[in-house]
Amino acid sequence: MAHVVGNACFGCKFTDCVEVCPVECFYEGEQMLYIHPDECIDCEACVVECPVEAIYEEFNIPEDEEAYVAHNAEMAPQSPSITERKKPLID
């Protein structure tokens, strides 16, 4: 089971989570981050670091955000890897 970045990340893109990821499974899109489902080891280290609570277990994501499971799986392989904190899109 992997974790998924949900809607709360869209437009803010805090990167606190990427620094604690032991397998570097985060990828950066223009408006949000993605978790590669084949790389995530389900350690949950990123969950507590996300200031907007945008990271969910794949099978525990809110019903209205279920599309983000497929969206992360689609977009992560197309996006560059991110392993260091960057300035967010919002303050």
Secondary structure by P-SEA (a helix, b strand, c coil): ccccccccccccccccccccccccccccccccccccccccccccccccccccccccccccccccccaaaaaaaaccccbbbbccccccccc
